Every structure is written in structure tokens, then in C-alpha cells.
């Protein structure tokens, strides 16, 4: 089944309505507008609306291709949609410089999709949707239909139903039918997602990666990311007034709570920042409310997440690695958690985790450390010499006593 790439999720630039979903004819999808308004009223940031909007766009494209309205969808369409996500390939965006799809390196990257990287050991993104993406899409669409079900504007039954037989038998056998169901139930078509272990960049690999950065701005960014543990978007949203070199602090807006938090950073990060600011003096606006990070080419614009990711990918391409910007956050957490003089509660505060159990993941051994430990074990076994030869055969008289004379 081929699902055309009709419609789109458009960024409006409006703080009141940052995103809107449009159909194949350019008309705004009203059901998505109402759902986005509900998300905004619940305090969800614009990044969450974009993430939810991409899931809605996949669902609406599927419905448009089979000719079913969103308010006429049943459990059969929801089931087929989840099946399609698990076998369909991700659409490849056409670059404006290569409209015929002949961009250099694209074919090799698609051929190596889903294979472990020889440098990092991380699996590269596959050609299909990841199970985590399918699970997220199923949860978003179930919430979308729950909202319209309560508002009375959607179908009478949610197409993305909850599972009633996840643990065997009848779900909630002693539940009061007058009370709502709380927990213990997941989506019927939700795939099983393996919990991913955070990846840490080894010190030697980080030094090689840092040496490939081509500007003071890039070095300052990476130094702040790996020393503060801030998310990429949190650091890119900082302004000039958020930097306090005297106390080695930088203020960021947390992704979930939207609260201001001061984070300590390494002295090297402020040194690279000062070199970058001296380089950009009289070239970019320097007011206290101006963005801290700018592009290095004219016309100077505020540095976006996509531009920072491409900068980091260029350094990765030189080494043949596939580290991500979020791996820098994991690296900062691992470095602090492995220091016995840094309490785990302090690491939790710096990382902005709501629960200590999330921070405890960084106490697990690193993959590279486990591999080196097991290889050292095999080396020690080899140094002790070959194993003792197996014992000789059983004596014939003993076998006759055990099994009888006629058994031999």
C-alpha cells in the first residue's frame, strides 16, 4: 500500500497557535486545531505540539489514502494503520538541490540503515519506523480520540482501544463500574518497546570529536552541553543575559516545567564562549535580550536545532561515527554519576529529572566497560594455559555393576 505525502504540518510563528495541520487541498483540519488548543491549555510546549502533529499527519494521510473520514474510523482502520506503520518505510524528503534524489551519500546511508556503527556501536536509524515511534503514535491518537469523545465531536467509540487481556483473564475483575480505570492497561495495538540504555561518549572518542569542530562557537556549544547536561534545545534558547562567567553559571529554560534553572559549567566552556563572542563582535546584535548563539554566515540568524545538529553530524562524518547531540547530555550524566564525590541527588538536580529512578540509570555499567572486562577475562583464561583434559572412559567392571552384564 502506498500512502501519498499529502497535507503538511505548518509552523505559523504565532505563539497562540504555533502549528496547524492542513489537508491535501490546503484547508486547515479543524479537529487537529481543537486538539492543539487543548494541548496548549494543558501547558504543553510548542515542541510537544509539533511531535503530536507529526503523528496526526501520518494518521490523516492514511485515512485520506483509503477514503475514510477521521470521525468515521473504526477499530479496523486503527489496526490496519498500526500494521502499516510496522512494515512501511519512512518517507525520504527530497532535497531542494537534488530534486531527482541524487544527493551524494544518500544511497549509501539508506543501504547501511539499521546496522551498528563500527565506531560507536549504535544502530543507525532503519528504513522503517522504530517501535518507539509506533508506540508514541498509538498513544497520541488514542488521546486525540479521547478528547473528541469527551467533547462529543468524534466517533462514539475510540478506534485505538485499550487492551483488556494484557495479563490474561478479564481485566479488573473486581473494579467498581462507577469508578474510572486507572493504570494497568495499555493500547491494544501498542508494540513492545525495549528500554534503551543511555549511551556515553568515551573520553578518547570525545577528544577526537572535539578536535573536528571547526569554530569557537561549535567548541563552546559542545563544551557547555557536555559539562552542564542541558538538552540541546535548552542551551540553544539561552540569551546573552543568561551567562554569568564570574560564577560559572548559565541559565536555561527547562523543557518540561518551563522553569528557569542555573547550571554550573566547566571553565573551558566559558573560555571558548569568550573567544566566540570576540569573533562575533560588531557582527551580531549583542543586547542582553538577544540570542547567545548565531549563525557564522551572513545574514546572521539565531542558531536553530537543525543547524546545530548538522554541525555535529559534519564532525561525526569525519570520524565515521554517529553520536547525537543527546549523547552529550548522557555523557555529562555518566561523568557526574561515576564520581564518588558527587551525590546522586545533585546529579538529579542538574539533569532536571523528576524522579531519582531516572537518574539511577546512569549507575549501570557502560557497554564499552563491560566488553573490556569480559575480554580481559578471556585473556586471563588464556594465560593460565589450556584447560585440563577430560577424564578417561568409565571402567568396564563399573558399568557392568551399574547396568548389568547383558547391557554391554
Secondary structure by P-SEA (a helix, b strand, c coil): ccccccccccccccccccbbbbcccccccaaaaaaaaaaaaacccaaaaaaaaaaaaaaaaaaaaaccccccccaaaaaaaaaaaaccccbbbbbcccccccccaaaaaaaaccccccccccccccccccaaaaaaaaaaaaaaaaaaaaaccccccccccccccccccccccccccccccccccccccccccccccbbbbcaaaaaaaaaacccaaaaaaaaaaaaccccaaaaaacccccccccccbbbbbbccccbbbbbbbcaaaaaaaaaaaaaaccccccccccccccccccccccccaaaaaaaaaaaaaaacccccaaaaaaaaaaaaaacccccaaaaaaaacccccccccccccccaaaaaaaaaaaaaaaaaacccccccccccaaaaaaacccccc
